[in-house]
Amino acid sequence: MDQLLAMRSFARVVEAGGFTRAADSLDMPVATVSKHVQELESHLGVRLLQRTTRKVTVTPEGQDYYAKCTRVLRDLEDIDASFRGARGKPRGHLRVDVGGSTARDVLIPLLPGFMALYPDIRMDLGVSDRSVDLIGDNVDCVIRGGPLNSSSLVARRLGEATLITCATPGYLKQYGTPAHPEELRNGHRLVSYVSSQNGRAVPFRFEREGERTELKIEYRVGVNESNAHLAACLAGLGIVQTFAYAAEADLRAGNLQEILAPWRPAPYPFHVVYPQSRHLTHRLRAFIDWLVMVFPAAIARGHE
């Protein structure tokens, strides 16, 4: 058995979701890919995949083996790349996790520039507001806002985003425009961002000339994803606090109106984070260095 080829075949079946698509991407017959996986299972003495006529399901042992073998395959890829010439352009597979509105409004619009600089890098974007296990989920780095709470991670600062409070003109016509944060307690409807990590609503925060106010008010609607959170506001469900870069287009179009502008919360820091234990590949270093250059200006939109 060619164990390396068998590992690559198995990993591709998992990623493609079946033998036929995996065989096509590997330019192999389906029977050959199936044989490689069977030999690997026989060698390991465990069932990695459950096969039926309709679908292929990864077993718990297969999931564990996939996470481990893909790290080995990527390490081998990095070794090969380093010997092909350190002066060559970075290449290979990069997995990046980023929150919903940050992906839509910041990273994805910037990505054509990165892909033009590094055409040999292939990127997978995991887009969600949930926390990921960088090691277990086999992610190279994550882009996240807020305070850092893990000493096991390495972080580089990417700048600060502006948080604003806003609502639709229709909502403000119906419920009135508050002039002070405390007025939100009196008859206003709030759409809160609910953390997917702990299920708690993020308080509305305000700051003016050193005075800070935090409101923990029962919300009308809670949403745990940033794009949907803003969509709830646009639907007229209530007032939100969101990133200025996410609301920028709707503010300009008149779909949203900022309120309590003198009470904008403190700027919100963003970082790119990766595990201490992860080898900083040429492609990951290139991506992080590029982020540090282009990201600060992009998330600062709406700061004026």
ChimeraX attribute file (.defattr): number of C-alpha atoms within 10 A of each C-alpha:
attribute: neighborCount
match mode: 1-to-1
recipient: residues
	/A:1	10
	/A:2	9
	/A:3	13
	/A:4	15
	/A:5	14
	/A:6	21
	/A:7	20
	/A:8	19
	/A:9	25
	/A:10	29
	/A:11	22
	/A:12	21
	/A:13	24
	/A:14	19
	/A:15	12
	/A:16	15
	/A:17	15
	/A:18	18
	/A:19	24
	/A:20	17
	/A:21	15
	/A:22	24
	/A:23	20
	/A:24	13
	/A:25	13
	/A:26	15
	/A:27	10
	/A:28	13
	/A:29	13
	/A:30	16
	/A:31	11
	/A:32	14
	/A:33	25
	/A:34	19
	/A:35	14
	/A:36	21
	/A:37	24
	/A:38	17
	/A:39	16
	/A:40	23
	/A:41	17
	/A:42	12
	/A:43	11
	/A:44	11
	/A:45	9
	/A:46	12
	/A:47	16
	/A:48	24
	/A:49	20
	/A:50	11
	/A:51	12
	/A:52	8
	/A:53	5
	/A:54	6
	/A:55	10
	/A:56	15
	/A:57	15
	/A:58	17
	/A:59	14
	/A:60	12
	/A:61	12
	/A:62	20
	/A:63	16
	/A:64	13
	/A:65	17
	/A:66	22
	/A:67	15
	/A:68	14
	/A:69	17
	/A:70	17
	/A:71	15
	/A:72	14
	/A:73	15
	/A:74	15
	/A:75	14
	/A:76	13
	/A:77	14
	/A:78	21
	/A:79	12
	/A:80	11
	/A:81	18
	/A:82	15
	/A:83	10
	/A:84	10
	/A:85	10
	/A:86	10
	/A:87	8
	/A:88	11
	/A:89	15
	/A:90	23
	/A:91	19
	/A:92	18
	/A:93	16
	/A:94	18
	/A:95	17
	/A:96	21
	/A:97	24
	/A:98	23
	/A:99	22
	/A:100	19
	/A:101	23
	/A:102	23
	/A:103	20
	/A:104	15
	/A:105	18
	/A:106	20
	/A:107	20
	/A:108	12
	/A:109	11
	/A:110	16
	/A:111	14
	/A:112	12
	/A:113	12
	/A:114	15
	/A:115	14
	/A:116	10
	/A:117	14
	/A:118	17
	/A:119	13
	/A:120	14
	/A:121	18
	/A:122	13
	/A:123	13
	/A:124	11
	/A:125	16
	/A:126	16
	/A:127	16
	/A:128	19
	/A:129	20
	/A:130	16
	/A:131	14
	/A:132	17
	/A:133	11
	/A:134	19
	/A:135	16
	/A:136	10
	/A:137	10
	/A:138	17
	/A:139	20
	/A:140	20
	/A:141	25
	/A:142	24
	/A:143	21
	/A:144	20
	/A:145	19
	/A:146	11
	/A:147	10
	/A:148	14
	/A:149	7
	/A:150	9
	/A:151	9
	/A:152	10
	/A:153	16
	/A:154	16
	/A:155	20
	/A:156	15
	/A:157	17
	/A:158	23
	/A:159	20
	/A:160	22
	/A:161	24
	/A:162	21
	/A:163	24
	/A:164	27
	/A:165	23
	/A:166	24
	/A:167	27
	/A:168	22
	/A:169	18
	/A:170	15
	/A:171	21
	/A:172	19
	/A:173	9
	/A:174	8
	/A:175	14
	/A:176	12
	/A:177	18
	/A:178	14
	/A:179	13
	/A:180	13
	/A:181	17
	/A:182	11
	/A:183	11
	/A:184	17
	/A:185	13
	/A:186	9
	/A:187	9
	/A:188	17
	/A:189	20
	/A:190	22
	/A:191	24
	/A:192	29
	/A:193	25
	/A:194	19
	/A:195	17
	/A:196	15
	/A:197	11
	/A:198	8
	/A:199	12
	/A:200	13
	/A:201	19
	/A:202	15
	/A:203	17
	/A:204	20
	/A:205	19
	/A:206	23
	/A:207	16
	/A:208	13
	/A:209	7
	/A:210	7
	/A:211	8
	/A:212	13
	/A:213	16
	/A:214	14
	/A:215	14
	/A:216	13
	/A:217	14
	/A:218	14
	/A:219	16
	/A:220	13
	/A:221	17
	/A:222	19
	/A:223	19
	/A:224	19
	/A:225	19
	/A:226	20
	/A:227	21
	/A:228	14
	/A:229	21
	/A:230	24
	/A:231	14
	/A:232	20
	/A:233	24
	/A:234	22
	/A:235	13
	/A:236	17
	/A:237	17
	/A:238	22
	/A:239	27
	/A:240	24
	/A:241	27
	/A:242	22
	/A:243	24
	/A:244	22
	/A:245	22
	/A:246	23
	/A:247	27
	/A:248	15
	/A:249	13
	/A:250	13
	/A:251	18
	/A:252	10
	/A:253	9
	/A:254	11
	/A:255	16
	/A:256	23
	/A:257	20
	/A:258	19
	/A:259	21
	/A:260	15
	/A:261	16
	/A:262	13
	/A:263	20
	/A:264	19
	/A:265	20
	/A:266	17
	/A:267	16
	/A:268	16
	/A:269	18
	/A:270	22
	/A:271	22
	/A:272	21
	/A:273	21
	/A:274	24
	/A:275	20
	/A:276	12
	/A:277	10
	/A:278	16
	/A:279	13
	/A:280	15
	/A:281	20
	/A:282	17
	/A:283	20
	/A:284	22
	/A:285	13
	/A:286	17
	/A:287	19
	/A:288	18
	/A:289	12
	/A:290	14
	/A:291	21
	/A:292	16
	/A:293	11
	/A:294	17
	/A:295	19
	/A:296	18
	/A:297	15
	/A:298	19
	/A:299	25
	/A:300	19
	/A:301	18
	/A:302	17
	/A:303	15
	/A:304	6
